[in-house]
């Protein structure tokens, strides 16, 4: 079904987009004008969506236009917008107990969720959990715990990483200069290594001749020069790099990374804030690589849109005393109730759906480099998929302007997608996404890529097949 046909039948298809006028509409324009006078200009808005409500994978704006959301609130509403069971759990808990501060008192939902996360965490390891409100806070907790447990002060993170915007998390982040500019000095003792990207190998290798230089660089260079092994508390990594471009490392990289951490007594911290909670078709992206992290950070999709984060660690590591680390609002009863139902839904059906719909999307996406000469690579796991756009496949020259135009054109056709990295379109829909919705998204993106190629002067490429 093409985009036009889908819109024509949408009077009876509430699961597909319907635009009733130009976007943004008049009410959206009015609110955007008000926003510009009172909201921090540091916020990034790629296109003028002014949301009023949502259901499943559909978002409705203030003018009545309906959009297919392939962002899921930046990989947050894992069970879709306003899932009935999540809404009911929130209602019931809000009518019973909204807040009591689990750092000073006790309540059942906090214990239930901690036990659940401990059971679900990768590896057969006893766990303890410290709750907070966001991914950045979970990373801060992981950094503090790593230093406390090891007595070491240094961290190794990766270029292209995004771990958050608070000072510790920002010190690990190495995605864009604008995210760090003007905020120094950051936390000392953080060193960055190249992230394994087989499409753009930082060491100029190909998958066939790769000797896992990204991992050996850590041991042979960093640990021998600026980060003595006995001073490194942890290596912090996104199992699948998120904001850096939805990059999936090879298994052999992780095999070598684990060997390095075990040999030198360095903790392995896996940031599962974006890749976790079913996003990749498994509960945790770490499971795809047979990883058992010493510490894991969780947020985003854990509570289907309510603010909740968690630092999940080996129980023998999380042995700090009362007052060493806490959060007033972290793990509040309403967020815990939403998280418990979210995890139930994942285990019942949504993990399987994420894997199945991800495979369905990827089966068609794999054909795009042969069909579109500006598609350099498609990659990902489950419903964490990236489409990297280039000026041509031989040089792999990044095409950020093409990527941005594709995103704008998609919005104008009722599809919400965002970028990742400099030139990648990311697909991270809610785990409730259906086959028809996936097909609509792919049809729309194919149309948008073709139009963007024509508009940006790549008509000759569009007229000939990729080589």
C-alpha positions as CSV (number, residue, x, y, z in Angstrom):
1,X,0.0,0.0,0.0
2,X,1.4,3.4,-1.0
3,X,1.2,6.5,1.1
4,X,-1.6,8.1,-0.8
5,X,-3.8,5.0,-0.7
6,X,-3.2,4.6,3.0
7,X,-4.4,8.1,3.7
8,X,-7.5,7.7,1.5
9,X,-8.7,4.7,3.5
10,X,-7.7,6.2,6.8
11,X,-11.3,7.2,7.7
12,X,-11.6,3.6,8.9
13,X,-7.9,3.0,9.7
14,X,-7.3,4.7,13.0
15,X,-3.9,2.9,13.1
16,X,-2.5,5.0,10.2
17,X,-1.8,8.7,9.8
18,X,-4.3,11.3,8.6
19,X,-3.4,14.9,7.9
20,X,-6.4,17.1,7.7
21,X,-4.5,20.2,6.7
22,X,-1.0,21.7,6.3
23,X,1.4,21.1,9.2
24,X,1.9,22.8,11.4
25,X,-1.7,23.9,11.7
26,X,-2.9,27.2,13.2
27,X,-3.1,26.0,16.8
28,X,0.3,24.4,16.6
29,X,1.8,27.6,15.2
30,X,0.3,29.6,18.0
31,X,1.7,27.3,20.7
32,X,5.2,27.2,19.0
33,X,5.2,31.1,19.1
34,X,4.4,31.0,22.8
35,X,7.1,28.3,23.4
36,X,9.8,30.5,21.9
37,X,9.2,33.1,24.6
38,X,9.3,30.9,27.7
39,X,11.1,27.6,27.0
40,X,14.9,27.1,27.0
41,X,16.3,27.6,23.6
42,X,18.7,24.7,24.2
43,X,15.9,22.2,23.3
44,X,16.2,20.7,19.9
45,X,13.1,20.4,17.8
46,X,13.6,18.8,14.4
47,X,10.1,19.6,13.1
48,X,7.0,21.5,14.4
49,X,5.0,18.6,16.0
50,X,2.7,19.9,18.8
51,X,1.3,16.8,20.4
52,X,-2.1,16.7,22.1
53,X,-2.6,12.9,22.6
54,X,-1.5,9.5,21.7
55,X,-2.7,5.9,21.4
56,X,-0.5,3.0,20.5
57,X,1.8,4.2,17.8
58,X,-0.3,7.1,16.8
59,X,0.1,10.7,18.0
60,X,-2.5,13.4,17.4
61,X,-1.5,17.1,17.3
62,X,-3.5,20.1,18.5
63,X,-5.0,20.6,15.1
64,X,-6.3,17.1,14.8
65,X,-3.6,15.7,12.5
66,X,-2.6,12.1,13.3
67,X,0.9,10.9,12.9
68,X,2.6,7.4,12.9
69,X,5.2,7.7,15.7
70,X,8.4,5.8,14.8
71,X,10.2,7.6,17.6
72,X,8.2,6.3,20.6
73,X,9.1,9.5,22.5
74,X,12.8,8.8,21.8
75,X,12.5,5.1,22.6
76,X,10.6,5.8,25.8
77,X,6.9,4.7,25.3
78,X,7.9,1.1,24.9
79,X,4.3,-0.2,25.2
80,X,2.9,2.6,23.0
81,X,1.2,5.8,23.9
82,X,-1.3,5.3,26.8
83,X,-1.4,1.6,26.8
84,X,-4.7,0.7,28.7
85,X,-3.0,-1.5,31.2
86,X,-0.3,1.0,32.0
87,X,-2.9,3.8,32.3
88,X,-4.9,1.7,34.7
89,X,-1.9,0.8,36.8
90,X,-1.0,4.5,37.0
91,X,-4.6,5.4,38.0
92,X,-4.8,2.8,40.7
93,X,-1.5,3.7,42.2
94,X,-2.1,7.4,42.0
95,X,-5.3,6.9,44.0
96,X,-3.5,5.0,46.7
97,X,0.0,6.4,47.2
98,X,1.8,8.9,44.9
99,X,5.0,9.5,46.9
100,X,6.8,8.4,50.0
101,X,10.5,8.5,49.1
102,X,11.9,5.1,49.0
103,X,15.3,6.3,50.2
104,X,13.8,7.0,53.6
105,X,10.8,4.6,53.9
106,X,9.6,1.4,52.5
107,X,6.8,0.4,50.1
108,X,6.0,-2.7,48.2
109,X,6.2,-1.5,44.6
110,X,9.9,-0.5,45.1
111,X,10.9,-3.9,46.3
112,X,8.8,-5.7,43.6
113,X,10.4,-3.8,40.8
114,X,13.9,-4.2,42.2
115,X,13.4,-8.0,42.5
116,X,12.0,-8.0,39.0
117,X,15.0,-6.1,37.5
118,X,17.4,-8.4,39.4
119,X,15.8,-11.5,37.9
120,X,15.7,-10.0,34.4
121,X,19.3,-8.6,34.4
122,X,21.8,-10.5,32.1
123,X,23.7,-13.3,33.7
124,X,23.0,-15.5,36.7
125,X,24.2,-12.9,39.2
126,X,22.6,-11.6,42.4
127,X,21.8,-7.9,41.9
128,X,20.9,-4.8,43.8
129,X,19.1,-1.7,42.4
130,X,19.4,2.0,43.1
131,X,16.4,3.9,41.6
132,X,16.5,7.4,40.2
133,X,14.6,9.5,37.6
134,X,16.4,9.4,34.3
135,X,19.1,7.8,32.3
136,X,21.6,10.5,33.1
137,X,21.0,9.9,36.8
138,X,21.4,6.2,36.4
139,X,24.8,6.8,34.7
140,X,25.8,9.1,37.5
141,X,25.0,6.4,40.0
142,X,27.0,3.9,38.0
143,X,30.0,6.2,37.9
144,X,29.8,6.8,41.7
145,X,29.4,3.1,42.4
146,X,32.3,2.1,40.2
147,X,34.7,4.5,41.9
148,X,33.4,3.5,45.4
149,X,33.6,-0.2,44.8
150,X,37.1,-0.2,43.1
151,X,38.9,2.7,44.8
152,X,39.9,3.8,41.3
153,X,39.1,7.1,39.6
154,X,39.3,6.8,35.8
155,X,36.8,5.7,33.2
156,X,37.1,4.7,29.6
157,X,34.2,5.6,27.3
158,X,33.8,5.8,23.6
159,X,33.7,8.4,20.8
160,X,30.2,8.9,19.6
161,X,28.7,8.0,22.9
162,X,25.8,9.7,24.6
163,X,25.3,9.0,28.2
164,X,23.4,12.1,29.4
165,X,23.8,15.8,30.2
166,X,24.5,15.9,33.9
167,X,28.2,16.6,34.7
168,X,29.4,13.0,35.1
169,X,27.3,11.6,32.3
170,X,28.4,14.5,30.1
171,X,32.0,13.7,30.8
172,X,31.4,10.2,29.3
173,X,29.5,11.7,26.4
174,X,31.4,12.3,23.2
175,X,28.8,12.8,20.6
176,X,28.6,16.5,19.7
177,X,30.8,19.5,20.7
178,X,27.7,21.6,21.4
179,X,26.8,19.2,24.2
180,X,30.0,19.9,26.0
181,X,31.0,23.4,24.9
182,X,30.9,26.0,27.7
183,X,30.4,23.5,30.5
184,X,34.0,22.7,31.5
185,X,35.9,21.7,33.4
186,X,34.1,18.3,33.3
187,X,34.9,15.4,35.6
188,X,38.6,14.5,35.2
189,X,39.8,11.0,34.5
190,X,37.6,10.1,31.5
191,X,39.3,8.9,28.4
192,X,37.6,8.0,25.1
193,X,38.4,5.2,22.7
194,X,37.0,4.6,19.1
195,X,33.7,2.8,19.0
196,X,33.7,-0.3,16.8
197,X,31.9,0.8,13.6
198,X,32.5,-1.8,10.9
199,X,31.0,0.5,8.2
200,X,33.4,3.3,9.1
201,X,36.3,1.5,10.8
202,X,38.4,4.0,12.7
203,X,41.4,1.9,11.9
204,X,40.7,1.5,8.2
205,X,40.0,-2.2,8.4
206,X,37.3,-4.3,6.8
207,X,35.2,-6.9,8.6
208,X,37.2,-9.6,6.8
209,X,40.6,-8.4,8.1
210,X,39.6,-6.8,11.4
211,X,41.8,-7.8,14.3
212,X,39.6,-6.0,16.8
213,X,41.8,-3.0,16.9
214,X,39.1,-1.0,18.7
215,X,39.6,-3.3,21.7
216,X,43.3,-3.7,21.5
217,X,43.7,0.1,21.3
218,X,42.4,0.2,24.9
219,X,44.8,-2.4,26.2
220,X,47.9,-1.7,24.0
221,X,47.6,2.1,24.0
222,X,45.3,3.7,26.6
223,X,46.2,1.4,29.5
224,X,49.9,1.8,28.8
225,X,50.0,5.5,28.4
226,X,47.3,7.7,29.9
227,X,45.0,5.3,31.8
228,X,47.0,2.9,33.9
229,X,44.9,-0.3,34.4
230,X,45.1,-0.1,38.2
231,X,43.5,3.3,38.1
232,X,40.6,2.5,35.7
233,X,37.4,1.9,37.6
234,X,35.2,1.0,34.6
235,X,34.7,0.8,30.9
236,X,31.4,2.3,30.0
237,X,29.7,1.3,26.8
238,X,26.4,1.4,25.0
239,X,25.9,-2.2,23.7
240,X,24.4,-0.7,20.6
241,X,25.4,2.9,20.2
242,X,22.3,5.1,20.2
243,X,22.7,8.8,19.4
244,X,26.0,8.0,17.7
245,X,24.1,6.3,14.8
246,X,22.5,3.0,16.0
247,X,25.8,1.2,15.5
248,X,26.1,-2.6,16.2
249,X,29.6,-3.8,17.1
250,X,30.7,-7.3,16.1
251,X,30.7,-10.1,18.7
252,X,34.5,-10.5,18.6
253,X,34.9,-6.9,19.9
254,X,32.9,-7.8,23.0
255,X,34.8,-11.0,23.4
256,X,38.0,-9.1,23.5
257,X,36.6,-6.3,25.7
258,X,35.4,-8.8,28.3
259,X,38.8,-10.4,28.3
260,X,40.5,-7.0,28.9
261,X,38.2,-6.1,31.8
262,X,38.6,-9.4,33.5
263,X,42.4,-9.4,33.1
264,X,42.8,-6.0,34.6
265,X,40.0,-6.0,37.2
266,X,38.1,-3.2,35.4
267,X,34.3,-3.1,35.8
268,X,32.1,-3.4,32.7
269,X,29.3,-0.9,32.7
270,X,26.6,-1.3,30.0
271,X,24.4,1.7,29.3
272,X,21.1,0.1,28.3
273,X,19.1,3.4,28.6
274,X,18.2,3.4,25.0
275,X,18.9,-0.2,23.9
276,X,17.3,-1.9,26.9
277,X,13.8,-2.9,27.9
278,X,13.0,-4.9,24.7
279,X,14.1,-2.4,22.2
280,X,16.4,-4.9,20.3
281,X,14.0,-7.8,20.5
282,X,15.6,-9.1,23.7
283,X,15.1,-7.6,27.2
284,X,18.7,-6.2,27.0
285,X,20.9,-5.5,24.1
286,X,23.7,-7.0,26.2
287,X,22.1,-10.4,25.7
288,X,22.8,-10.4,22.0
289,X,26.5,-10.3,22.8
290,X,26.4,-12.7,25.8
291,X,27.5,-10.0,28.1
292,X,27.1,-10.0,31.9
293,X,27.7,-6.4,32.9
294,X,28.9,-5.6,36.4
295,X,26.7,-2.5,36.4
296,X,23.9,-1.7,34.0
297,X,21.9,1.6,33.6
298,X,18.2,1.5,32.7
299,X,15.7,4.2,32.0
300,X,13.7,5.4,28.9
301,X,11.3,2.5,28.1
302,X,11.2,1.0,31.6
303,X,8.0,2.8,32.7
304,X,6.3,3.5,29.4
305,X,6.8,7.3,29.6
306,X,7.0,8.0,33.4
307,X,10.3,9.3,34.7
308,X,12.2,6.4,36.1
309,X,15.8,5.3,36.0
310,X,17.8,2.5,37.7
311,X,21.4,1.5,38.3
312,X,21.5,-2.3,38.5
313,X,24.7,-3.8,39.8
314,X,26.2,-6.9,41.2
315,X,25.1,-7.2,44.8
316,X,28.6,-7.6,46.0
317,X,29.5,-4.2,44.4
318,X,26.6,-2.3,45.7
319,X,27.6,-2.4,49.3
320,X,27.9,1.4,50.0
321,X,26.5,2.5,53.4
322,X,23.3,4.6,54.2
323,X,23.6,8.1,52.8
324,X,26.2,7.3,50.2
325,X,23.8,7.6,47.3
326,X,20.0,8.2,47.1
327,X,17.2,10.0,45.2
328,X,14.1,11.7,46.7
329,X,11.9,10.9,43.8
330,X,13.6,7.9,42.3
331,X,11.4,4.9,42.2
332,X,8.3,6.7,43.2
333,X,5.2,4.4,43.6
334,X,3.4,5.6,40.4
335,X,6.5,5.1,38.2
336,X,7.1,1.7,39.8
337,X,3.6,0.6,39.1
338,X,3.9,1.6,35.4
339,X,7.2,-0.2,35.2
340,X,5.9,-3.5,36.6
341,X,3.1,-3.5,34.1
342,X,5.5,-2.5,31.3
343,X,7.7,-5.5,32.1
344,X,4.7,-7.8,32.2
345,X,3.6,-6.7,28.8
346,X,7.1,-7.2,27.4
347,X,7.3,-10.7,28.7
348,X,3.8,-11.6,27.6
349,X,4.0,-10.5,24.0
350,X,6.0,-7.4,23.2
351,X,9.5,-8.8,23.2
352,X,8.3,-11.3,20.6
353,X,6.6,-8.6,18.6
354,X,9.7,-6.4,18.7
355,X,11.8,-9.2,17.3
356,X,9.2,-10.2,14.7
357,X,8.5,-6.6,13.5
358,X,12.2,-5.8,13.5
359,X,12.9,-8.8,11.2
360,X,10.0,-7.7,9.0
361,X,11.5,-4.2,8.6
362,X,15.0,-5.4,8.1
363,X,14.0,-7.9,5.4
364,X,13.0,-4.9,3.2
365,X,15.6,-2.5,4.4
366,X,18.4,-4.8,3.4
367,X,17.4,-4.2,-0.2
368,X,17.7,-0.5,0.0
369,X,21.5,-0.1,-0.6
370,X,20.9,-1.9,-3.9
371,X,17.8,0.2,-4.7
372,X,19.0,3.6,-3.4
373,X,22.6,4.7,-4.1
374,X,22.4,7.1,-1.2
375,X,21.7,4.4,1.3
376,X,25.2,3.4,2.6
377,X,24.2,0.9,5.2
378,X,21.2,-0.4,7.1
379,X,21.8,-1.9,10.5
380,X,20.3,-2.6,13.9
381,X,18.7,-5.2,16.2
382,X,15.0,-5.6,16.7
383,X,13.3,-2.2,16.6
384,X,16.5,-0.3,17.0
385,X,17.3,0.3,13.3
386,X,19.4,2.8,11.5
387,X,19.5,3.9,7.8
388,X,22.8,5.7,7.0
389,X,22.6,8.1,4.1
390,X,25.6,9.0,2.0
391,X,26.3,11.1,-1.1
392,X,27.6,8.0,-2.8
393,X,28.3,4.4,-1.7
394,X,31.9,4.4,-2.9
395,X,33.2,7.4,-0.9
396,X,30.7,7.0,1.9
397,X,30.6,10.8,2.2
398,X,28.1,11.6,4.8
399,X,24.9,13.3,3.6
400,X,23.4,15.1,6.6
401,X,21.4,17.5,4.5
402,X,19.8,14.6,2.7
403,X,19.0,12.9,6.0
404,X,17.4,16.0,7.4
405,X,15.3,16.5,4.3
406,X,14.0,12.9,4.4
407,X,13.0,13.5,8.0
408,X,11.1,16.7,7.1
409,X,9.4,15.1,4.2
410,X,8.3,12.2,6.3
411,X,6.8,14.6,8.8
412,X,4.8,16.3,6.1
413,X,3.4,12.9,5.2
414,X,2.4,11.9,8.7
415,X,5.5,9.8,9.7
416,X,7.6,10.8,12.7
417,X,11.3,9.8,12.6
418,X,14.4,11.3,13.9
419,X,18.1,11.3,13.1
420,X,21.0,9.6,14.9
421,X,24.6,10.3,14.3
422,X,25.4,12.8,11.6
423,X,23.6,11.2,8.7
424,X,21.5,8.3,9.9
425,X,17.7,8.0,10.1
426,X,16.7,6.0,13.2
427,X,13.7,3.8,13.5
428,X,12.6,3.1,17.1
429,X,8.9,2.7,17.2
430,X,6.9,1.4,20.2
431,X,7.1,-2.3,20.6
432,X,3.3,-2.6,19.9
433,X,3.9,-1.6,16.2
434,X,2.0,-3.6,13.6
435,X,3.0,-5.0,10.2
436,X,0.7,-2.6,8.4
437,X,2.3,0.3,10.3
438,X,5.8,-0.9,9.4
439,X,4.8,-1.2,5.8
440,X,3.4,2.4,5.8
441,X,6.6,3.7,7.3
442,X,8.8,1.9,4.7
443,X,6.6,3.1,1.8
444,X,6.7,6.6,3.1
445,X,10.5,6.6,3.6
446,X,11.1,5.2,0.1
447,X,9.0,8.0,-1.3
448,X,10.9,10.6,0.8
449,X,14.3,9.3,0.0
450,X,13.5,9.5,-3.7
451,X,12.1,13.0,-3.4
452,X,15.0,14.2,-1.3
453,X,17.5,12.8,-3.8
454,X,15.8,14.8,-6.6
455,X,15.7,18.0,-4.5
456,X,19.3,17.9,-3.4
457,X,20.6,17.4,-7.0
458,X,21.1,13.6,-6.9
459,X,18.6,13.0,-9.7
460,X,21.2,11.2,-11.8
461,X,21.8,8.8,-9.0
462,X,18.1,8.3,-8.5
463,X,17.6,7.4,-12.2
464,X,20.3,4.7,-12.1
465,X,20.6,1.6,-9.9
466,X,23.3,1.4,-7.3
467,X,26.4,-0.4,-8.3
